[in-house]
Amino acid sequence: MATNKQKKSQKRLFSGMSYWEIKRSNSNQRSKLPKEDQAWLETQGYKNAGWDNVIALYQKINELLLQSDPNGDIDEKLFLKADRIGNKYLPVQFK
């Protein structure tokens, strides 16, 4: 059985990161999310304190980052706007 001193010297890791590294990653990655997602995380009770909470937040942030492609929406909106503008100048026979 491990003594208290041995338990303290064993460092807990998640995905090769310590508690403080995960907290730092969460802060950095969270800032990359849209404000709506950041607010949603807060209302859902995701916190960047406590081992289990930090891991849950880390996993949810990564899930949200994979789901959302911030440039994808912008590209689609620009394409649709360009299409509408282009249609204005098409001869009637092509409309």
VMD Tcl script that draws the C-alpha trace (Angstrom):
set ca {
  {0.00 0.00 0.00}
  {1.30 3.44 -0.95}
  {2.06 5.95 1.75}
  {0.88 9.55 1.64}
  {4.30 10.70 0.48}
  {4.24 8.25 -2.44}
  {0.72 9.31 -3.41}
  {1.70 12.97 -3.50}
  {4.71 12.29 -5.69}
  {2.62 10.46 -8.29}
  {1.39 12.99 -10.83}
  {-2.06 12.47 -12.35}
  {-2.11 12.90 -16.10}
  {-4.83 13.09 -18.71}
  {-3.79 12.83 -22.37}
  {-0.22 13.32 -21.19}
  {-1.05 16.64 -19.50}
  {-1.05 17.65 -15.86}
  {-3.94 19.44 -14.20}
  {-2.42 22.88 -14.79}
  {-1.60 22.11 -18.42}
  {-5.21 21.08 -19.06}
  {-6.49 24.24 -17.36}
  {-4.19 26.37 -19.55}
  {-5.29 24.50 -22.67}
  {-8.96 24.97 -21.73}
  {-8.48 28.70 -21.36}
  {-6.70 29.02 -24.69}
  {-9.08 26.76 -26.61}
  {-12.20 28.26 -25.06}
  {-11.23 31.70 -26.38}
  {-11.32 30.23 -29.92}
  {-15.00 29.33 -29.55}
  {-17.80 31.69 -30.60}
  {-19.22 33.76 -27.72}
  {-22.48 31.78 -27.87}
  {-20.63 28.50 -27.24}
  {-18.62 30.06 -24.42}
  {-21.84 31.23 -22.77}
  {-23.45 27.81 -23.32}
  {-20.55 26.08 -21.55}
  {-21.02 28.37 -18.58}
  {-24.78 27.87 -18.37}
  {-24.31 24.10 -18.59}
  {-22.04 24.18 -15.56}
  {-18.70 23.40 -17.21}
  {-15.95 24.70 -14.94}
  {-12.19 24.97 -15.21}
  {-11.58 23.94 -11.60}
  {-11.40 20.47 -10.11}
  {-9.87 17.45 -11.79}
  {-13.09 15.91 -13.14}
  {-14.52 19.30 -14.19}
  {-11.33 20.27 -16.02}
  {-11.34 17.01 -17.99}
  {-15.05 17.31 -18.85}
  {-14.51 20.90 -20.04}
  {-11.46 19.86 -22.08}
  {-13.46 17.15 -23.85}
  {-16.48 19.40 -24.50}
  {-14.34 22.26 -25.86}
  {-12.59 19.90 -28.26}
  {-15.95 18.47 -29.35}
  {-17.31 21.97 -30.02}
  {-14.19 22.99 -31.92}
  {-14.50 19.94 -34.16}
  {-18.19 20.61 -34.80}
  {-17.89 24.28 -35.63}
  {-16.00 25.57 -38.60}
  {-16.11 29.33 -38.15}
  {-14.91 29.99 -41.71}
  {-17.42 27.58 -43.25}
  {-20.41 29.79 -42.43}
  {-18.68 32.91 -43.69}
  {-17.67 31.24 -46.96}
  {-21.22 30.04 -47.58}
  {-22.72 33.49 -46.87}
  {-20.21 35.15 -49.20}
  {-20.95 32.63 -51.95}
  {-24.71 33.18 -51.67}
  {-24.27 36.96 -51.72}
  {-22.02 36.77 -54.79}
  {-24.57 34.53 -56.49}
  {-27.38 37.04 -55.86}
  {-25.25 39.91 -57.17}
  {-24.27 37.90 -60.22}
  {-27.90 37.07 -60.97}
  {-28.71 40.78 -61.26}
  {-26.50 41.03 -64.33}
  {-27.61 37.87 -66.12}
  {-29.72 38.33 -69.25}
  {-33.40 37.42 -68.75}
  {-33.04 34.25 -70.87}
  {-30.64 32.71 -68.27}
  {-32.78 33.43 -65.22}
}
mol new
graphics top color blue
foreach p $ca { graphics top sphere $p radius 0.5 }
foreach p [lrange $ca 0 end-1] q [lrange $ca 1 end] { graphics top cylinder $p $q radius 0.2 }
display resetview
